[in-house]
Amino acid sequence: MSEQRVLEVSNLRKRFGDLQAVAGVSFHIDVGETYGLLGPNGAGKTTCISMIAGLLTADDGDVTVLGRPMTASSIGPKADIGLVPQELALYPDLTARDNLRFFGRLYSMGRAELDRRSDEVLDVIGLSERADDRADEFSGGMKRRLNIGIGLLHGPRLLILDEPTVGVDPQSRNAILESVERLSAEGHAVLYTTHYMEEAERLCDRVAIIDHGEIKAEGGRRELVERVGENDRLRVEVSGPTEAAVAKLSDLDGVVGVVGADHTIEMMVVDASAVLVEALAVVAANGATVSSVSVEEPDLEAVFLHVTGKALRD
């Protein structure tokens, strides 16, 4: 196993009666990587992370955290995990700082270390100025951010975030996403479950599309898009004739198709960034003047539709 590997999940399975909630899920997360489990409600995301965190016993399969096996009775591996559940886990009648102090003592953190880490975490989650306000005075989004801070307090190697932006206002949602980006940049491994396509695209280095307890596809955004044969759409607005440019553009490597109309050339290309400069040069060399350019990249929505046969929120 790689020295960079923080989490290894192999053939994880869980059944509840007649329901196969998780059916052979396998993946890994490395240091500094944000890994997304993307799928609709009921896809098996929360069941997966409950087994990964040792809260639920798997019917079959293995979980290792930094090379150590995780079971429901494990203690060592659990200390390397910070779990932020969907349901808020904090005390509303305590201040933000006192919530952190309470949970820090559960990790046997000393007073000096706890004070230092509390200040650091409050800064990360953007609550430094509200540190001494009671949690029941906070908005839903601020409570979510405090929940993340509690999960971060003991310096876990792996942070698990289960739908952390559900039901929060746009400002708090953006603050949460910025916090996750910062954590990844600082070297934390992050497991992020969501049913919001745009969050997965913004945050995750790799994404697993999960549906009915199975991983249907996995990889980076570009890798997933290429796997299902989607292409970028390059649209060039021009003045002047387009016929000659269209004929030449069709011969460029990476151009799948070209359509010309009055003042518009549309191209389907494998990778817009790889052909853009050459394509604009061809347009200019064949009598047309470029007035604007837009690129529409295929997204995870198209991938999800392709591999599951339905839209994410169906």
N, C-alpha and C positions, 0 to 999 in steps of 0.2 A: 504493500500500500504506500502511496506517495506520502512523503513527509508533510506535504501541504494539505493533505486530506483531513478535513475536520469531521465530516459526517459521511458515513457509508450506510446505505439502506439497500438490503438485498431481499427480493422476493417476499415482501411484506404482505400478509393476508389477514383479514378479519371478517368474520361473519356474525351477524346478529339474526338468529333464527333462519328464516328463508332468504334474508337479504345478505348478499355478498357485498359488504361495504367497501372493502379494499381487496383487490384481486391481483396479487403478484407485483407490487410496486417496487421498483429499484431505481436508485439514483445516488449521486454523491455531491458534496459541496466542498470546495477548497477554500483556503485562507483568502480573505478579501473578496469573496464571491457572493453575489446576491442571486439566489436561486428561487424562481417563482413556481408555485403550484397554481396554475390558472384553470379555473373551471367553475361551473354553475353551483349554486347552493345544492347540497346533497350529492356532490360528486365524489366525496370521500376525503376531502382535504383535511378537515378537522380530525377525523378518525386517524388519518396518517400521522399527523403531528402529535396526537395523544399517545400513540405507540412510540414515536421517536423520542418523546420526552419522558417515557417511562410511566405515564399515567394510566395506560391501558395495556393489557397483555395481548400480544399478537398471537393468532392461531398458528402462524408459521412465519418464517423469515428471520432475518437478523438485522440489528441496528448496532453500529459501533460509533462512538464519539471519541475522536482523537485516539483511535485504536482500541478503546476499551468497550466491551460489550455492554449494551444497555438492556436492562430488564426492569420490571416494576419494582424490584427490591434493590436496584443499584443505588449507590450513594455517590461514589466518585464521579461517574459520568454526568450525573445530574448537576453537579456543582459547576460544570463547564457550560451549562445551558442557561440562557435567560428566556423564559417563556412569557409571552404577552398574549393572553387569551382574548377571545372575542368579548366575553363578559368582563366588565371592569373588576379588577381585584385591588381595591384600595379602601381606606377608611375615610368616609366623607366628613367626619367630625374632627379629623386631624388636618393640620396644615400640610402643604406639599412637602416641606422639609421634614416634618415629623413622620409623615408616611414613609419617606425614604429612610429615616433613622430606624423606624420600627422594623421594616423589612431587612435593613442592613444588619440588625442585631440577630435576626434569624439565621444569617450567614456567618455569625460569630465575628463580624468585622469590629475592629477596635475603634475607639472614639475618634482618634486623630485621622485614621484612614477613612472612616465613615464621613466625617466632616468634609474632608478633601474630595471624596468621590461624590458626595451630595452636591457640592458646588459645581463640579465638572458636569454632572448629569443634568442639573437644572439649566446649565448653559446650553447643553446639547439639545434639550427639548424646548428651549425658549421660554422657560418659566422662572428665570432668576428674579425678575421683578415681582413675581407673585409667590415667592418661596414661603412667606409667612402668612399667606391667606389660606383659609380652610378650603378643602377640596369641594365641599358642597356649595361653595360660591362660584365654582368654575363652570364654564360652558362644557358641553359634551365633548367638544374637541380638545379642550384643555385637560379634561380628565383622561382622555385617551393618551395624550402626550405624557401625562404623569404616569400612566400605566406602563408606557414604554420605558420611562426613566427607572421605574422599579425593576423592570427586567434587566436593565443595563447596569444596575448599581454595583454588583459584585464582579464586574469585569468579565462576563462570560465570553468564551471563545466562539460560541454559536448562539445567535439570537433568533428566536422563532416568533414570528409575528403572524397571528391568525386574523385576517380581515381587519387590520387596525384602523381603517378609515370609514368603516360602516357607520352611517348616521351622523357624520360630522359635517360642519360647515366648510365651505370652500377654503377659507383662510387657514383653518386648522388642518385641513387635509393637506394643503401645500406645505405647511410647517412639518407635518409628519413625514411627508415624502422627502423633504430636504434633510431631515434628521437621518433617515435611512440611507440616503446618498452619502452623507458625511460619515456614517458608521462604516460603510463599505470601503470608503476611501482610507479610513483609519485601520483597515485590516480585519474587521469583524467578518465572520461568515454569517450570512443572513438567509434564513428560510422564510419566504414571504408567500402567504396564501392570499388569493384575491379572486374576485369575479369581475374586477374592473380591468378591461383590456388595456386602457391607457396607462394604468399603474405598472403593469407588467412590462410594457414597452419602455417606459421611462426608467425603471429601476433595475431590471433583472439582466444579469449577464447571460444566463440561460433560463429557459422556461420549459416546464413540462405541462402539456395540456392533458388534464385529467378529466375523465367522464366515466360514470358508472364504476368507479373504483379502479379504473385502469388508466395507465399512461398511454395516450394515443400517439403522441409525438413529443420529441424533446430536442432542444438545441438552442443556439443563439437565434436572434430574430432573423438575421439574413439567412442562416442555415435552414431554418424552418420554412421560410418563404421559398427558397430555392427548391426545397424538397417537394413542395406541392406544385412547382412549375409556375409560380406567379412571376410577373415582370413589372418593372417600373414603367410608369407612363410619363413621357417627356413631352411637354406642350410648349411650342414656340410660336409666339405671335410675331408676325412680320408685316412689312410693307413691301410691295413689289411682287413679281411673279414667283410662284412656288414650284412649278412643274420640274424645272431642271434640278432644283435642290432635292426634291423628293426622289428623283431617279438616282442621284448620287448617294443619298443617305441610305438607301436600301442596300448598298454594297458594303457599308461599314460593319466591321466585326462587332458583335453584340447587339445589333439592331434586328429585332424579330419582325417588325412590321412598321410601315410608314403610310400615313394618310395625309394628303394635302387638300386644303380647302382655301377659300378666299381669306387671306391674311392669317391663316393658321396651318401649322404643321404639327401633327401628333405622331409620336413614335412610341412603340412598345420596345423596351430595351431590357437586357439582362441586368445591367447595373448602370444607372444614370450617371453616377460619378465618374465611371470609367470612359464614357463616350461623350460626355457633355461638351468638352472643349473642342474636340474634333468635329462634332456635329454642328456646332455654331460656326466653326470655320468653313465648313462645307456650305452652309446656308449663305454666309456672307460672300463666298466666292462664286456663287451662282445667281447673283442678281437680286437678292432679297436683303432687306435691312431688319435686323432683330429689334423688336420693341419691348418684348418681355419674355421671360422664361419661367416655367413652373414645373416642378417635379412632384408627382404623386406616387409615393412608394406603397407597395402592398403592405398590409398590416397583419397583425395576429388575428384579427377578425376573419380575414379571408382564410387563414390557415385553420382556425377553429372550425369554420364552416366546412372546409374541405375534409378534415379528418373525422368529424363527428356527424356531419350531415345536417347540422342545425346551427342556428345562431346561439351565441353564448347565453343569452337570457331566456331562451325558449324553455 
